Amino acid sequence: MFHIFSDAERDRFVAGLADVIPSGGLYCVLGDARRDERSAYGISPRELRQRFGRAGGWEIIFAFETIFERQWSRNPAFFVGVRRR
């Protein structure tokens, strides 16, 4: 549910991942695509590269455009894999 967090919550989440993802481990995120760069809702591969890059010790290994399907809706989304070094 990374895509619904605020900016401060996203930073805390990324910082905490290092406590639970071992070196070489993979974190995958599926989230609604950010439609407006001024909005806090949604994700983009660019934002994830920047946020995990600032945290250090992570690399984006894939980022795919996809669809997030729910029972009554479907939205553009991204599926992104981030590996801990």
C-alpha positions as CSV (number, residue, x, y, z in Angstrom):
1,M,0.0,0.0,0.0
2,F,3.0,2.3,-0.5
3,H,1.0,4.3,-3.0
4,I,-1.3,5.7,-0.3
5,F,1.4,6.9,2.1
6,S,2.4,10.5,2.6
7,D,5.9,11.6,1.7
8,A,7.1,11.4,5.3
9,E,5.5,8.0,5.7
10,R,7.2,6.8,2.5
11,D,10.6,7.9,3.8
12,R,10.0,6.1,7.2
13,F,8.9,3.0,5.3
14,V,12.0,2.9,3.1
15,A,14.2,3.5,6.1
16,G,12.5,0.6,8.0
17,L,12.9,-1.8,5.0
18,A,16.6,-2.2,5.7
19,D,15.6,-3.8,9.1
20,V,13.6,-6.5,7.4
21,I,15.1,-7.0,3.9
22,P,18.5,-8.7,4.0
23,S,21.3,-7.8,1.6
24,G,20.4,-9.2,-1.8
25,G,16.7,-9.3,-0.8
26,L,13.9,-8.0,-3.1
27,Y,11.1,-5.6,-2.2
28,C,8.3,-5.5,-4.8
29,V,5.6,-2.8,-4.9
30,L,2.4,-2.6,-7.0
31,G,0.7,0.7,-6.8
32,D,-1.6,3.0,-8.7
33,A,0.3,5.2,-11.1
34,R,0.8,8.8,-10.0
35,R,-1.3,10.9,-12.3
36,D,-0.1,14.3,-11.2
37,E,3.5,14.9,-9.9
38,R,2.0,17.4,-7.4
39,S,-0.2,14.8,-5.8
40,A,1.0,12.5,-3.0
41,Y,-1.2,9.7,-4.2
42,G,0.3,7.0,-6.5
43,I,3.8,6.0,-7.4
44,S,6.2,6.5,-10.3
45,P,9.4,4.7,-11.1
46,R,11.1,8.1,-11.1
47,E,10.0,8.8,-7.5
48,L,11.0,5.3,-6.3
49,R,14.5,5.7,-7.9
50,Q,14.9,9.0,-6.1
51,R,13.5,7.9,-2.7
52,F,15.4,4.6,-2.6
53,G,18.5,6.3,-4.0
54,R,18.5,8.9,-1.2
55,A,18.2,6.0,1.4
56,G,21.3,4.4,-0.1
57,G,22.0,0.7,-0.6
58,W,19.1,0.0,-3.0
59,E,18.7,-0.4,-6.7
60,I,15.6,-0.6,-9.0
61,I,15.9,-3.8,-11.0
62,F,12.7,-3.6,-12.9
63,A,9.7,-1.3,-13.4
64,F,6.7,-2.3,-15.5
65,E,3.6,-0.4,-16.4
66,T,0.6,-2.5,-15.6
67,I,-3.0,-2.3,-14.4
68,F,-4.1,-2.4,-10.8
69,E,-7.5,-4.3,-10.9
70,R,-10.0,-4.1,-8.2
71,Q,-13.5,-5.6,-8.0
72,W,-15.1,-2.5,-9.4
73,S,-12.3,-0.6,-11.1
74,R,-9.0,-0.8,-12.8
75,N,-6.3,1.9,-12.8
76,P,-3.0,2.4,-14.5
77,A,-0.2,1.1,-12.2
78,F,3.4,0.3,-11.8
79,F,5.0,-3.0,-10.6
80,V,8.5,-2.2,-9.4
81,G,11.3,-4.4,-7.9
82,V,13.9,-2.9,-5.6
83,R,16.9,-4.9,-4.5
84,R,18.9,-4.3,-1.4
85,R,22.6,-4.3,-2.0
